[in-house]
Amino acid sequence: MEFKWTVFPLHPETPKEGLELADLFAGRDLDLAAMQQRLAAVAAEVGLPLEPRTRTYNSRLAQELGKLAQKMGLMEAYQKSVYTAYFVEGKNIALRDELLQIAQRAGLPEPEARQALEEKVFAKEVDDDWQRARFLGISGVPAFISGKKLLVGFRPYADLLALLKPE
């Protein structure tokens, strides 16, 4: 079975300086505090550190840098570094300087990371992932596809196991 990470444009309209979560979800009948509590409970269940946050940031450049990490065999370290920066430290992952620090913590060589960001080396690969997500009807994260089956959102472990069973 092949496992492939792809990226998704979650709130691509978010400006570089970020957006308050209250503004992002304005006009929707959502309880942000309850959402944060649910997310914290899920994170705690699987042993992930998570700090409450009030802002979201554009992840486009982080996704492009992730393609470099994937190419270099450092995706797992990069994902952990981005996760920690964003969900634990509250860093703005739309900023190149922040991303270069994240890359350094993940073991990515600085010259290659800087070049990937400045020259948009992996922009087309990210665009292709976004287009594929739209084609498949993916509307949120995480999303899992196996064969012709699709699961979107945080789902119980049993659902993931069922997804992987052959039809």
Phi and psi in radians as a Rosetta constraint file:
Dihedral C 1 N 2 CA 2 C 2 CIRCULARHARMONIC -1.650 0.35
Dihedral N 2 CA 2 C 2 N 3 CIRCULARHARMONIC 2.381 0.35
Dihedral C 2 N 3 CA 3 C 3 CIRCULARHARMONIC -2.012 0.35
Dihedral N 3 CA 3 C 3 N 4 CIRCULARHARMONIC 2.163 0.35
Dihedral C 3 N 4 CA 4 C 4 CIRCULARHARMONIC -2.290 0.35
Dihedral N 4 CA 4 C 4 N 5 CIRCULARHARMONIC 2.197 0.35
Dihedral C 4 N 5 CA 5 C 5 CIRCULARHARMONIC -1.416 0.35
Dihedral N 5 CA 5 C 5 N 6 CIRCULARHARMONIC 2.316 0.35
Dihedral C 5 N 6 CA 6 C 6 CIRCULARHARMONIC -2.293 0.35
Dihedral N 6 CA 6 C 6 N 7 CIRCULARHARMONIC 2.802 0.35
Dihedral C 6 N 7 CA 7 C 7 CIRCULARHARMONIC -1.839 0.35
Dihedral N 7 CA 7 C 7 N 8 CIRCULARHARMONIC 2.791 0.35
Dihedral C 7 N 8 CA 8 C 8 CIRCULARHARMONIC -2.358 0.35
Dihedral N 8 CA 8 C 8 N 9 CIRCULARHARMONIC 2.452 0.35
Dihedral C 8 N 9 CA 9 C 9 CIRCULARHARMONIC -1.437 0.35
Dihedral N 9 CA 9 C 9 N 10 CIRCULARHARMONIC 1.298 0.35
Dihedral C 9 N 10 CA 10 C 10 CIRCULARHARMONIC -1.352 0.35
Dihedral N 10 CA 10 C 10 N 11 CIRCULARHARMONIC 1.915 0.35
Dihedral C 10 N 11 CA 11 C 11 CIRCULARHARMONIC 0.994 0.35
Dihedral N 11 CA 11 C 11 N 12 CIRCULARHARMONIC 0.978 0.35
Dihedral C 11 N 12 CA 12 C 12 CIRCULARHARMONIC -1.156 0.35
Dihedral N 12 CA 12 C 12 N 13 CIRCULARHARMONIC -0.246 0.35
Dihedral C 12 N 13 CA 13 C 13 CIRCULARHARMONIC -1.384 0.35
Dihedral N 13 CA 13 C 13 N 14 CIRCULARHARMONIC -0.093 0.35
Dihedral C 13 N 14 CA 14 C 14 CIRCULARHARMONIC -1.082 0.35
Dihedral N 14 CA 14 C 14 N 15 CIRCULARHARMONIC 2.221 0.35
Dihedral C 14 N 15 CA 15 C 15 CIRCULARHARMONIC -1.214 0.35
Dihedral N 15 CA 15 C 15 N 16 CIRCULARHARMONIC 2.834 0.35
Dihedral C 15 N 16 CA 16 C 16 CIRCULARHARMONIC -0.961 0.35
Dihedral N 16 CA 16 C 16 N 17 CIRCULARHARMONIC -0.645 0.35
Dihedral C 16 N 17 CA 17 C 17 CIRCULARHARMONIC -1.369 0.35
Dihedral N 17 CA 17 C 17 N 18 CIRCULARHARMONIC -0.074 0.35
Dihedral C 17 N 18 CA 18 C 18 CIRCULARHARMONIC 1.604 0.35
Dihedral N 18 CA 18 C 18 N 19 CIRCULARHARMONIC -3.130 0.35
Dihedral C 18 N 19 CA 19 C 19 CIRCULARHARMONIC -2.613 0.35
Dihedral N 19 CA 19 C 19 N 20 CIRCULARHARMONIC 2.425 0.35
Dihedral C 19 N 20 CA 20 C 20 CIRCULARHARMONIC -1.131 0.35
Dihedral N 20 CA 20 C 20 N 21 CIRCULARHARMONIC 2.423 0.35
Dihedral C 20 N 21 CA 21 C 21 CIRCULARHARMONIC -1.044 0.35
Dihedral N 21 CA 21 C 21 N 22 CIRCULARHARMONIC -0.630 0.35
Dihedral C 21 N 22 CA 22 C 22 CIRCULARHARMONIC -1.069 0.35
Dihedral N 22 CA 22 C 22 N 23 CIRCULARHARMONIC -0.652 0.35
Dihedral C 22 N 23 CA 23 C 23 CIRCULARHARMONIC -1.274 0.35
Dihedral N 23 CA 23 C 23 N 24 CIRCULARHARMONIC -0.687 0.35
Dihedral C 23 N 24 CA 24 C 24 CIRCULARHARMONIC -1.035 0.35
Dihedral N 24 CA 24 C 24 N 25 CIRCULARHARMONIC -0.733 0.35
Dihedral C 24 N 25 CA 25 C 25 CIRCULARHARMONIC -1.761 0.35
Dihedral N 25 CA 25 C 25 N 26 CIRCULARHARMONIC 0.230 0.35
Dihedral C 25 N 26 CA 26 C 26 CIRCULARHARMONIC -1.011 0.35
Dihedral N 26 CA 26 C 26 N 27 CIRCULARHARMONIC 2.444 0.35
Dihedral C 26 N 27 CA 27 C 27 CIRCULARHARMONIC 1.495 0.35
Dihedral N 27 CA 27 C 27 N 28 CIRCULARHARMONIC -0.128 0.35
Dihedral C 27 N 28 CA 28 C 28 CIRCULARHARMONIC -1.750 0.35
Dihedral N 28 CA 28 C 28 N 29 CIRCULARHARMONIC 2.594 0.35
Dihedral C 28 N 29 CA 29 C 29 CIRCULARHARMONIC -1.506 0.35
Dihedral N 29 CA 29 C 29 N 30 CIRCULARHARMONIC 1.270 0.35
Dihedral C 29 N 30 CA 30 C 30 CIRCULARHARMONIC -2.156 0.35
Dihedral N 30 CA 30 C 30 N 31 CIRCULARHARMONIC 2.517 0.35
Dihedral C 30 N 31 CA 31 C 31 CIRCULARHARMONIC -1.778 0.35
Dihedral N 31 CA 31 C 31 N 32 CIRCULARHARMONIC 1.716 0.35
Dihedral C 31 N 32 CA 32 C 32 CIRCULARHARMONIC -1.046 0.35
Dihedral N 32 CA 32 C 32 N 33 CIRCULARHARMONIC -0.668 0.35
Dihedral C 32 N 33 CA 33 C 33 CIRCULARHARMONIC -1.116 0.35
Dihedral N 33 CA 33 C 33 N 34 CIRCULARHARMONIC -0.722 0.35
Dihedral C 33 N 34 CA 34 C 34 CIRCULARHARMONIC -1.160 0.35
Dihedral N 34 CA 34 C 34 N 35 CIRCULARHARMONIC -0.684 0.35
Dihedral C 34 N 35 CA 35 C 35 CIRCULARHARMONIC -1.070 0.35
Dihedral N 35 CA 35 C 35 N 36 CIRCULARHARMONIC -0.777 0.35
Dihedral C 35 N 36 CA 36 C 36 CIRCULARHARMONIC -1.105 0.35
Dihedral N 36 CA 36 C 36 N 37 CIRCULARHARMONIC -0.707 0.35
Dihedral C 36 N 37 CA 37 C 37 CIRCULARHARMONIC -1.123 0.35
Dihedral N 37 CA 37 C 37 N 38 CIRCULARHARMONIC -0.731 0.35
Dihedral C 37 N 38 CA 38 C 38 CIRCULARHARMONIC -1.113 0.35
Dihedral N 38 CA 38 C 38 N 39 CIRCULARHARMONIC -0.784 0.35
Dihedral C 38 N 39 CA 39 C 39 CIRCULARHARMONIC -1.094 0.35
Dihedral N 39 CA 39 C 39 N 40 CIRCULARHARMONIC -0.731 0.35
Dihedral C 39 N 40 CA 40 C 40 CIRCULARHARMONIC -1.092 0.35
Dihedral N 40 CA 40 C 40 N 41 CIRCULARHARMONIC -0.688 0.35
Dihedral C 40 N 41 CA 41 C 41 CIRCULARHARMONIC -1.146 0.35
Dihedral N 41 CA 41 C 41 N 42 CIRCULARHARMONIC -0.752 0.35
Dihedral C 41 N 42 CA 42 C 42 CIRCULARHARMONIC -1.115 0.35
Dihedral N 42 CA 42 C 42 N 43 CIRCULARHARMONIC -0.769 0.35
Dihedral C 42 N 43 CA 43 C 43 CIRCULARHARMONIC -1.081 0.35
Dihedral N 43 CA 43 C 43 N 44 CIRCULARHARMONIC -0.782 0.35
Dihedral C 43 N 44 CA 44 C 44 CIRCULARHARMONIC -1.094 0.35
Dihedral N 44 CA 44 C 44 N 45 CIRCULARHARMONIC -0.671 0.35
Dihedral C 44 N 45 CA 45 C 45 CIRCULARHARMONIC -1.020 0.35
Dihedral N 45 CA 45 C 45 N 46 CIRCULARHARMONIC -0.615 0.35
Dihedral C 45 N 46 CA 46 C 46 CIRCULARHARMONIC -1.830 0.35
Dihedral N 46 CA 46 C 46 N 47 CIRCULARHARMONIC 0.146 0.35
Dihedral C 46 N 47 CA 47 C 47 CIRCULARHARMONIC 1.366 0.35
Dihedral N 47 CA 47 C 47 N 48 CIRCULARHARMONIC 0.422 0.35
Dihedral C 47 N 48 CA 48 C 48 CIRCULARHARMONIC -1.642 0.35
Dihedral N 48 CA 48 C 48 N 49 CIRCULARHARMONIC 2.327 0.35
Dihedral C 48 N 49 CA 49 C 49 CIRCULARHARMONIC -1.218 0.35
Dihedral N 49 CA 49 C 49 N 50 CIRCULARHARMONIC 2.538 0.35
Dihedral C 49 N 50 CA 50 C 50 CIRCULARHARMONIC -2.739 0.35
Dihedral N 50 CA 50 C 50 N 51 CIRCULARHARMONIC 2.249 0.35
Dihedral C 50 N 51 CA 51 C 51 CIRCULARHARMONIC -1.906 0.35
Dihedral N 51 CA 51 C 51 N 52 CIRCULARHARMONIC 2.549 0.35
Dihedral C 51 N 52 CA 52 C 52 CIRCULARHARMONIC -1.082 0.35
Dihedral N 52 CA 52 C 52 N 53 CIRCULARHARMONIC 2.533 0.35
Dihedral C 52 N 53 CA 53 C 53 CIRCULARHARMONIC -2.366 0.35
Dihedral N 53 CA 53 C 53 N 54 CIRCULARHARMONIC 2.733 0.35
Dihedral C 53 N 54 CA 54 C 54 CIRCULARHARMONIC -2.060 0.35
Dihedral N 54 CA 54 C 54 N 55 CIRCULARHARMONIC -0.159 0.35
Dihedral C 54 N 55 CA 55 C 55 CIRCULARHARMONIC -2.158 0.35
Dihedral N 55 CA 55 C 55 N 56 CIRCULARHARMONIC 2.709 0.35
Dihedral C 55 N 56 CA 56 C 56 CIRCULARHARMONIC -2.121 0.35
Dihedral N 56 CA 56 C 56 N 57 CIRCULARHARMONIC 2.713 0.35
Dihedral C 56 N 57 CA 57 C 57 CIRCULARHARMONIC -2.275 0.35
Dihedral N 57 CA 57 C 57 N 58 CIRCULARHARMONIC 2.739 0.35
Dihedral C 57 N 58 CA 58 C 58 CIRCULARHARMONIC -1.248 0.35
Dihedral N 58 CA 58 C 58 N 59 CIRCULARHARMONIC 2.266 0.35
Dihedral C 58 N 59 CA 59 C 59 CIRCULARHARMONIC -1.771 0.35
Dihedral N 59 CA 59 C 59 N 60 CIRCULARHARMONIC 0.106 0.35
Dihedral C 59 N 60 CA 60 C 60 CIRCULARHARMONIC -0.957 0.35
Dihedral N 60 CA 60 C 60 N 61 CIRCULARHARMONIC -0.914 0.35
Dihedral C 60 N 61 CA 61 C 61 CIRCULARHARMONIC -1.148 0.35
Dihedral N 61 CA 61 C 61 N 62 CIRCULARHARMONIC -0.603 0.35
Dihedral C 61 N 62 CA 62 C 62 CIRCULARHARMONIC -1.117 0.35
Dihedral N 62 CA 62 C 62 N 63 CIRCULARHARMONIC -0.644 0.35
Dihedral C 62 N 63 CA 63 C 63 CIRCULARHARMONIC -1.160 0.35
Dihedral N 63 CA 63 C 63 N 64 CIRCULARHARMONIC -0.722 0.35
Dihedral C 63 N 64 CA 64 C 64 CIRCULARHARMONIC -1.099 0.35
Dihedral N 64 CA 64 C 64 N 65 CIRCULARHARMONIC -0.751 0.35
Dihedral C 64 N 65 CA 65 C 65 CIRCULARHARMONIC -1.157 0.35
Dihedral N 65 CA 65 C 65 N 66 CIRCULARHARMONIC -0.564 0.35
Dihedral C 65 N 66 CA 66 C 66 CIRCULARHARMONIC -1.064 0.35
Dihedral N 66 CA 66 C 66 N 67 CIRCULARHARMONIC -0.559 0.35
Dihedral C 66 N 67 CA 67 C 67 CIRCULARHARMONIC -1.143 0.35
Dihedral N 67 CA 67 C 67 N 68 CIRCULARHARMONIC -0.629 0.35
Dihedral C 67 N 68 CA 68 C 68 CIRCULARHARMONIC -1.135 0.35
Dihedral N 68 CA 68 C 68 N 69 CIRCULARHARMONIC -0.789 0.35
Dihedral C 68 N 69 CA 69 C 69 CIRCULARHARMONIC -1.033 0.35
Dihedral N 69 CA 69 C 69 N 70 CIRCULARHARMONIC -0.727 0.35
Dihedral C 69 N 70 CA 70 C 70 CIRCULARHARMONIC -1.077 0.35
Dihedral N 70 CA 70 C 70 N 71 CIRCULARHARMONIC -0.798 0.35
Dihedral C 70 N 71 CA 71 C 71 CIRCULARHARMONIC -1.060 0.35
Dihedral N 71 CA 71 C 71 N 72 CIRCULARHARMONIC -0.605 0.35
Dihedral C 71 N 72 CA 72 C 72 CIRCULARHARMONIC -1.591 0.35
Dihedral N 72 CA 72 C 72 N 73 CIRCULARHARMONIC 0.041 0.35
Dihedral C 72 N 73 CA 73 C 73 CIRCULARHARMONIC 1.319 0.35
Dihedral N 73 CA 73 C 73 N 74 CIRCULARHARMONIC 0.401 0.35
Dihedral C 73 N 74 CA 74 C 74 CIRCULARHARMONIC -2.035 0.35
Dihedral N 74 CA 74 C 74 N 75 CIRCULARHARMONIC 0.408 0.35
Dihedral C 74 N 75 CA 75 C 75 CIRCULARHARMONIC -1.088 0.35
Dihedral N 75 CA 75 C 75 N 76 CIRCULARHARMONIC -0.769 0.35
Dihedral C 75 N 76 CA 76 C 76 CIRCULARHARMONIC -1.086 0.35
Dihedral N 76 CA 76 C 76 N 77 CIRCULARHARMONIC -0.791 0.35
Dihedral C 76 N 77 CA 77 C 77 CIRCULARHARMONIC -1.112 0.35
Dihedral N 77 CA 77 C 77 N 78 CIRCULARHARMONIC -0.696 0.35
Dihedral C 77 N 78 CA 78 C 78 CIRCULARHARMONIC -1.143 0.35
Dihedral N 78 CA 78 C 78 N 79 CIRCULARHARMONIC -0.789 0.35
Dihedral C 78 N 79 CA 79 C 79 CIRCULARHARMONIC -1.042 0.35
Dihedral N 79 CA 79 C 79 N 80 CIRCULARHARMONIC -0.750 0.35
Dihedral C 79 N 80 CA 80 C 80 CIRCULARHARMONIC -1.103 0.35
Dihedral N 80 CA 80 C 80 N 81 CIRCULARHARMONIC -0.705 0.35
Dihedral C 80 N 81 CA 81 C 81 CIRCULARHARMONIC -1.166 0.35
Dihedral N 81 CA 81 C 81 N 82 CIRCULARHARMONIC -0.752 0.35
Dihedral C 81 N 82 CA 82 C 82 CIRCULARHARMONIC -1.151 0.35
Dihedral N 82 CA 82 C 82 N 83 CIRCULARHARMONIC -0.767 0.35
Dihedral C 82 N 83 CA 83 C 83 CIRCULARHARMONIC -0.987 0.35
Dihedral N 83 CA 83 C 83 N 84 CIRCULARHARMONIC -0.873 0.35
Dihedral C 83 N 84 CA 84 C 84 CIRCULARHARMONIC -1.067 0.35
Dihedral N 84 CA 84 C 84 N 85 CIRCULARHARMONIC -0.793 0.35
Dihedral C 84 N 85 CA 85 C 85 CIRCULARHARMONIC -1.058 0.35
Dihedral N 85 CA 85 C 85 N 86 CIRCULARHARMONIC -0.786 0.35
Dihedral C 85 N 86 CA 86 C 86 CIRCULARHARMONIC -1.427 0.35
Dihedral N 86 CA 86 C 86 N 87 CIRCULARHARMONIC -0.919 0.35
Dihedral C 86 N 87 CA 87 C 87 CIRCULARHARMONIC -1.563 0.35
Dihedral N 87 CA 87 C 87 N 88 CIRCULARHARMONIC -0.298 0.35
Dihedral C 87 N 88 CA 88 C 88 CIRCULARHARMONIC -1.896 0.35
Dihedral N 88 CA 88 C 88 N 89 CIRCULARHARMONIC -0.799 0.35
Dihedral C 88 N 89 CA 89 C 89 CIRCULARHARMONIC -1.652 0.35
Dihedral N 89 CA 89 C 89 N 90 CIRCULARHARMONIC -0.204 0.35
Dihedral C 89 N 90 CA 90 C 90 CIRCULARHARMONIC 1.218 0.35
Dihedral N 90 CA 90 C 90 N 91 CIRCULARHARMONIC 0.481 0.35
Dihedral C 90 N 91 CA 91 C 91 CIRCULARHARMONIC -1.291 0.35
Dihedral N 91 CA 91 C 91 N 92 CIRCULARHARMONIC 2.656 0.35
Dihedral C 91 N 92 CA 92 C 92 CIRCULARHARMONIC -1.503 0.35
Dihedral N 92 CA 92 C 92 N 93 CIRCULARHARMONIC 1.785 0.35
Dihedral C 92 N 93 CA 93 C 93 CIRCULARHARMONIC -1.411 0.35
Dihedral N 93 CA 93 C 93 N 94 CIRCULARHARMONIC 0.178 0.35
Dihedral C 93 N 94 CA 94 C 94 CIRCULARHARMONIC -1.604 0.35
Dihedral N 94 CA 94 C 94 N 95 CIRCULARHARMONIC -0.160 0.35
Dihedral C 94 N 95 CA 95 C 95 CIRCULARHARMONIC -1.662 0.35
Dihedral N 95 CA 95 C 95 N 96 CIRCULARHARMONIC 2.292 0.35
Dihedral C 95 N 96 CA 96 C 96 CIRCULARHARMONIC -1.012 0.35
Dihedral N 96 CA 96 C 96 N 97 CIRCULARHARMONIC -0.766 0.35
Dihedral C 96 N 97 CA 97 C 97 CIRCULARHARMONIC -1.082 0.35
Dihedral N 97 CA 97 C 97 N 98 CIRCULARHARMONIC -0.707 0.35
Dihedral C 97 N 98 CA 98 C 98 CIRCULARHARMONIC -1.111 0.35
Dihedral N 98 CA 98 C 98 N 99 CIRCULARHARMONIC -0.758 0.35
Dihedral C 98 N 99 CA 99 C 99 CIRCULARHARMONIC -1.142 0.35
Dihedral N 99 CA 99 C 99 N 100 CIRCULARHARMONIC -0.609 0.35
Dihedral C 99 N 100 CA 100 C 100 CIRCULARHARMONIC -1.163 0.35
Dihedral N 100 CA 100 C 100 N 101 CIRCULARHARMONIC -0.626 0.35
Dihedral C 100 N 101 CA 101 C 101 CIRCULARHARMONIC -1.174 0.35
Dihedral N 101 CA 101 C 101 N 102 CIRCULARHARMONIC -0.721 0.35
Dihedral C 101 N 102 CA 102 C 102 CIRCULARHARMONIC -1.064 0.35
Dihedral N 102 CA 102 C 102 N 103 CIRCULARHARMONIC -0.785 0.35
Dihedral C 102 N 103 CA 103 C 103 CIRCULARHARMONIC -1.064 0.35
Dihedral N 103 CA 103 C 103 N 104 CIRCULARHARMONIC -0.735 0.35
Dihedral C 103 N 104 CA 104 C 104 CIRCULARHARMONIC -1.071 0.35
Dihedral N 104 CA 104 C 104 N 105 CIRCULARHARMONIC -0.776 0.35
Dihedral C 104 N 105 CA 105 C 105 CIRCULARHARMONIC -1.098 0.35
Dihedral N 105 CA 105 C 105 N 106 CIRCULARHARMONIC -0.485 0.35
Dihedral C 105 N 106 CA 106 C 106 CIRCULARHARMONIC -1.512 0.35
Dihedral N 106 CA 106 C 106 N 107 CIRCULARHARMONIC -0.103 0.35
Dihedral C 106 N 107 CA 107 C 107 CIRCULARHARMONIC 1.576 0.35
Dihedral N 107 CA 107 C 107 N 108 CIRCULARHARMONIC 0.199 0.35
Dihedral C 107 N 108 CA 108 C 108 CIRCULARHARMONIC -1.342 0.35
Dihedral N 108 CA 108 C 108 N 109 CIRCULARHARMONIC 2.373 0.35
Dihedral C 108 N 109 CA 109 C 109 CIRCULARHARMONIC -1.118 0.35
Dihedral N 109 CA 109 C 109 N 110 CIRCULARHARMONIC 2.313 0.35
Dihedral C 109 N 110 CA 110 C 110 CIRCULARHARMONIC -1.027 0.35
Dihedral N 110 CA 110 C 110 N 111 CIRCULARHARMONIC -0.769 0.35
Dihedral C 110 N 111 CA 111 C 111 CIRCULARHARMONIC -1.057 0.35
Dihedral N 111 CA 111 C 111 N 112 CIRCULARHARMONIC -0.727 0.35
Dihedral C 111 N 112 CA 112 C 112 CIRCULARHARMONIC -1.200 0.35
Dihedral N 112 CA 112 C 112 N 113 CIRCULARHARMONIC -0.689 0.35
Dihedral C 112 N 113 CA 113 C 113 CIRCULARHARMONIC -1.126 0.35
Dihedral N 113 CA 113 C 113 N 114 CIRCULARHARMONIC -0.805 0.35
Dihedral C 113 N 114 CA 114 C 114 CIRCULARHARMONIC -1.059 0.35
Dihedral N 114 CA 114 C 114 N 115 CIRCULARHARMONIC -0.791 0.35
Dihedral C 114 N 115 CA 115 C 115 CIRCULARHARMONIC -1.082 0.35
Dihedral N 115 CA 115 C 115 N 116 CIRCULARHARMONIC -0.757 0.35
Dihedral C 115 N 116 CA 116 C 116 CIRCULARHARMONIC -1.030 0.35
Dihedral N 116 CA 116 C 116 N 117 CIRCULARHARMONIC -0.699 0.35
Dihedral C 116 N 117 CA 117 C 117 CIRCULARHARMONIC -1.311 0.35
Dihedral N 117 CA 117 C 117 N 118 CIRCULARHARMONIC -0.812 0.35
Dihedral C 117 N 118 CA 118 C 118 CIRCULARHARMONIC -1.248 0.35
Dihedral N 118 CA 118 C 118 N 119 CIRCULARHARMONIC -0.638 0.35
Dihedral C 118 N 119 CA 119 C 119 CIRCULARHARMONIC -1.710 0.35
Dihedral N 119 CA 119 C 119 N 120 CIRCULARHARMONIC 0.027 0.35
Dihedral C 119 N 120 CA 120 C 120 CIRCULARHARMONIC 0.956 0.35
Dihedral N 120 CA 120 C 120 N 121 CIRCULARHARMONIC 0.762 0.35
Dihedral C 120 N 121 CA 121 C 121 CIRCULARHARMONIC -0.998 0.35
Dihedral N 121 CA 121 C 121 N 122 CIRCULARHARMONIC -0.622 0.35
Dihedral C 121 N 122 CA 122 C 122 CIRCULARHARMONIC -1.899 0.35
Dihedral N 122 CA 122 C 122 N 123 CIRCULARHARMONIC 0.287 0.35
Dihedral C 122 N 123 CA 123 C 123 CIRCULARHARMONIC -1.033 0.35
Dihedral N 123 CA 123 C 123 N 124 CIRCULARHARMONIC -0.753 0.35
Dihedral C 123 N 124 CA 124 C 124 CIRCULARHARMONIC -1.136 0.35
Dihedral N 124 CA 124 C 124 N 125 CIRCULARHARMONIC -0.688 0.35
Dihedral C 124 N 125 CA 125 C 125 CIRCULARHARMONIC -1.089 0.35
Dihedral N 125 CA 125 C 125 N 126 CIRCULARHARMONIC -0.704 0.35
Dihedral C 125 N 126 CA 126 C 126 CIRCULARHARMONIC -1.174 0.35
Dihedral N 126 CA 126 C 126 N 127 CIRCULARHARMONIC -0.759 0.35
Dihedral C 126 N 127 CA 127 C 127 CIRCULARHARMONIC -0.994 0.35
Dihedral N 127 CA 127 C 127 N 128 CIRCULARHARMONIC -0.736 0.35
Dihedral C 127 N 128 CA 128 C 128 CIRCULARHARMONIC -1.100 0.35
Dihedral N 128 CA 128 C 128 N 129 CIRCULARHARMONIC -0.729 0.35
Dihedral C 128 N 129 CA 129 C 129 CIRCULARHARMONIC -1.083 0.35
Dihedral N 129 CA 129 C 129 N 130 CIRCULARHARMONIC -0.770 0.35
Dihedral C 129 N 130 CA 130 C 130 CIRCULARHARMONIC -1.080 0.35
Dihedral N 130 CA 130 C 130 N 131 CIRCULARHARMONIC -0.742 0.35
Dihedral C 130 N 131 CA 131 C 131 CIRCULARHARMONIC -1.124 0.35
Dihedral N 131 CA 131 C 131 N 132 CIRCULARHARMONIC -0.737 0.35
Dihedral C 131 N 132 CA 132 C 132 CIRCULARHARMONIC -1.071 0.35
Dihedral N 132 CA 132 C 132 N 133 CIRCULARHARMONIC -0.729 0.35
Dihedral C 132 N 133 CA 133 C 133 CIRCULARHARMONIC -1.066 0.35
Dihedral N 133 CA 133 C 133 N 134 CIRCULARHARMONIC -0.777 0.35
Dihedral C 133 N 134 CA 134 C 134 CIRCULARHARMONIC -1.071 0.35
Dihedral N 134 CA 134 C 134 N 135 CIRCULARHARMONIC -0.779 0.35
Dihedral C 134 N 135 CA 135 C 135 CIRCULARHARMONIC -1.047 0.35
Dihedral N 135 CA 135 C 135 N 136 CIRCULARHARMONIC -0.688 0.35
Dihedral C 135 N 136 CA 136 C 136 CIRCULARHARMONIC -1.425 0.35
Dihedral N 136 CA 136 C 136 N 137 CIRCULARHARMONIC -0.116 0.35
Dihedral C 136 N 137 CA 137 C 137 CIRCULARHARMONIC 1.379 0.35
Dihedral N 137 CA 137 C 137 N 138 CIRCULARHARMONIC 0.389 0.35
Dihedral C 137 N 138 CA 138 C 138 CIRCULARHARMONIC -1.281 0.35
Dihedral N 138 CA 138 C 138 N 139 CIRCULARHARMONIC 2.295 0.35
Dihedral C 138 N 139 CA 139 C 139 CIRCULARHARMONIC -2.122 0.35
Dihedral N 139 CA 139 C 139 N 140 CIRCULARHARMONIC -0.005 0.35
Dihedral C 139 N 140 CA 140 C 140 CIRCULARHARMONIC -2.910 0.35
Dihedral N 140 CA 140 C 140 N 141 CIRCULARHARMONIC -3.117 0.35
Dihedral C 140 N 141 CA 141 C 141 CIRCULARHARMONIC -2.240 0.35
Dihedral N 141 CA 141 C 141 N 142 CIRCULARHARMONIC 2.664 0.35
Dihedral C 141 N 142 CA 142 C 142 CIRCULARHARMONIC -1.270 0.35
Dihedral N 142 CA 142 C 142 N 143 CIRCULARHARMONIC 2.765 0.35
Dihedral C 142 N 143 CA 143 C 143 CIRCULARHARMONIC -2.272 0.35
Dihedral N 143 CA 143 C 143 N 144 CIRCULARHARMONIC 2.435 0.35
Dihedral C 143 N 144 CA 144 C 144 CIRCULARHARMONIC -2.247 0.35
Dihedral N 144 CA 144 C 144 N 145 CIRCULARHARMONIC 2.344 0.35
Dihedral C 144 N 145 CA 145 C 145 CIRCULARHARMONIC -2.181 0.35
Dihedral N 145 CA 145 C 145 N 146 CIRCULARHARMONIC 2.326 0.35
Dihedral C 145 N 146 CA 146 C 146 CIRCULARHARMONIC -2.481 0.35
Dihedral N 146 CA 146 C 146 N 147 CIRCULARHARMONIC 2.022 0.35
Dihedral C 146 N 147 CA 147 C 147 CIRCULARHARMONIC 1.114 0.35
Dihedral N 147 CA 147 C 147 N 148 CIRCULARHARMONIC -2.127 0.35
Dihedral C 147 N 148 CA 148 C 148 CIRCULARHARMONIC -1.827 0.35
Dihedral N 148 CA 148 C 148 N 149 CIRCULARHARMONIC 0.175 0.35
Dihedral C 148 N 149 CA 149 C 149 CIRCULARHARMONIC -1.740 0.35
Dihedral N 149 CA 149 C 149 N 150 CIRCULARHARMONIC 2.483 0.35
Dihedral C 149 N 150 CA 150 C 150 CIRCULARHARMONIC -2.297 0.35
Dihedral N 150 CA 150 C 150 N 151 CIRCULARHARMONIC 2.310 0.35
Dihedral C 150 N 151 CA 151 C 151 CIRCULARHARMONIC -2.107 0.35
Dihedral N 151 CA 151 C 151 N 152 CIRCULARHARMONIC 2.323 0.35
Dihedral C 151 N 152 CA 152 C 152 CIRCULARHARMONIC -2.186 0.35
Dihedral N 152 CA 152 C 152 N 153 CIRCULARHARMONIC 2.377 0.35
Dihedral C 152 N 153 CA 153 C 153 CIRCULARHARMONIC 1.645 0.35
Dihedral N 153 CA 153 C 153 N 154 CIRCULARHARMONIC 3.025 0.35
Dihedral C 153 N 154 CA 154 C 154 CIRCULARHARMONIC -1.208 0.35
Dihedral N 154 CA 154 C 154 N 155 CIRCULARHARMONIC 2.133 0.35
Dihedral C 154 N 155 CA 155 C 155 CIRCULARHARMONIC -2.242 0.35
Dihedral N 155 CA 155 C 155 N 156 CIRCULARHARMONIC 2.713 0.35
Dihedral C 155 N 156 CA 156 C 156 CIRCULARHARMONIC -1.071 0.35
Dihedral N 156 CA 156 C 156 N 157 CIRCULARHARMONIC 2.664 0.35
Dihedral C 156 N 157 CA 157 C 157 CIRCULARHARMONIC -0.968 0.35
Dihedral N 157 CA 157 C 157 N 158 CIRCULARHARMONIC -0.671 0.35
Dihedral C 157 N 158 CA 158 C 158 CIRCULARHARMONIC -1.029 0.35
Dihedral N 158 CA 158 C 158 N 159 CIRCULARHARMONIC -0.630 0.35
Dihedral C 158 N 159 CA 159 C 159 CIRCULARHARMONIC -1.134 0.35
Dihedral N 159 CA 159 C 159 N 160 CIRCULARHARMONIC -0.692 0.35
Dihedral C 159 N 160 CA 160 C 160 CIRCULARHARMONIC -1.148 0.35
Dihedral N 160 CA 160 C 160 N 161 CIRCULARHARMONIC -0.724 0.35
Dihedral C 160 N 161 CA 161 C 161 CIRCULARHARMONIC -1.089 0.35
Dihedral N 161 CA 161 C 161 N 162 CIRCULARHARMONIC -0.732 0.35
Dihedral C 161 N 162 CA 162 C 162 CIRCULARHARMONIC -1.112 0.35
Dihedral N 162 CA 162 C 162 N 163 CIRCULARHARMONIC -0.630 0.35
Dihedral C 162 N 163 CA 163 C 163 CIRCULARHARMONIC -1.066 0.35
Dihedral N 163 CA 163 C 163 N 164 CIRCULARHARMONIC -0.635 0.35
Dihedral C 163 N 164 CA 164 C 164 CIRCULARHARMONIC -1.452 0.35
Dihedral N 164 CA 164 C 164 N 165 CIRCULARHARMONIC -0.198 0.35
Dihedral C 164 N 165 CA 165 C 165 CIRCULARHARMONIC -1.264 0.35
Dihedral N 165 CA 165 C 165 N 166 CIRCULARHARMONIC 2.376 0.35
Dihedral C 165 N 166 CA 166 C 166 CIRCULARHARMONIC -1.099 0.35
Dihedral N 166 CA 166 C 166 N 167 CIRCULARHARMONIC 2.622 0.35
